[in-house]
Amino acid sequence: MAADNTSSVTEFILAGLTNQPELQIPLFFLFLSFYVVTVVGNLGLITLIGLNSHLHIPMYFFLFNLSFVDFSYSTTLTPKMLMGFVSKKNIISYAGCVTQFFFFCFFVFSESYILSAMAYDRYVAICKPLVYMVTMSPQVCLFLLLGVYGMGVFGAVTHMGNVMFMTFCADNLVNHFMCDIIPLLELSCHSSHINLLVVFIVVTIGIGVPIVTIFISYGFILSSILRISSTEGRSKAFSTCSSHIIVVSLFFGSGAFMYLKPPSILPLDQGKVSSVFYTAVVPMLNPLIYSLRNKDVKVALKKTLSRRIFS
């Protein structure tokens, strides 16, 4: 038995995004196209940064890892969601559910802290440009990255421990397209007040701490930009941050909407829409935002394509 003495459930049935049969096939192709763009966009950006030495600077070091995380957590969830659109009953084992949930938490927490590390990088670049290369040395970047993935492990282990202590009885229908903490709490046999409190605390650490870091960084950045006398200088400084601000708004906005509101205020079916946004749409948009709004990436893409054509 997969859950030993803590549960009588050995498998779950994922309810999926919708129970309307006429929407299943259109949604399958829609999310398949999202996934293809996500894979091509993020792997393309990873390859581009790896092949172009002028992109081997802290900003693109973190962007490289952001693309890796986006690709990974989209791959953790989307294939199983696509199966749900074409199968009558989308079954996932208890072990499979816990594993999916662990990696989902790991990559989402990692993304939160990568975005805060990128905000710190922009703060140093704009507010302390003369000491940028010293402050953001390879050792510092590696230390920040270890912290990012360390927080990913913390979030995943804490959330998974929360799930492992739940007791699941006869009902095994998960009202979601993935194994997530809120729909799993609904299936728990016993009172889930303590579990909900743990979720709120851990999510506050996962979302709240990075958001505070980002706000503080951009507070200093805005103060420095306003002190720049030339309009061209202010415009250039703003443009270096615009892509990051858009990505942060999309990711944290949808995540906070899902997890930092009580279930009574946000019904689970509405939460599914929010989940779709940050699990399928945001990983697809991130490489597009950074590619279309970033001159260095555009130049690198042109150089790489021209090298391939001439070779």
PyMOL commands that set and color helices and strands:
alter all, ss='L'
color gray80, all
select helices_A, chain A and resi 4-6+21-51+53-55+58-86+94-127+129-135+138-164+181-186+193-226+231-259+268-292+295-310
alter helices_A, ss='H'
color red, helices_A
select strands_A, chain A and resi 11-14+90-93+173-174
alter strands_A, ss='S'
color yellow, strands_A
deselect
rebuild
show_as cartoon
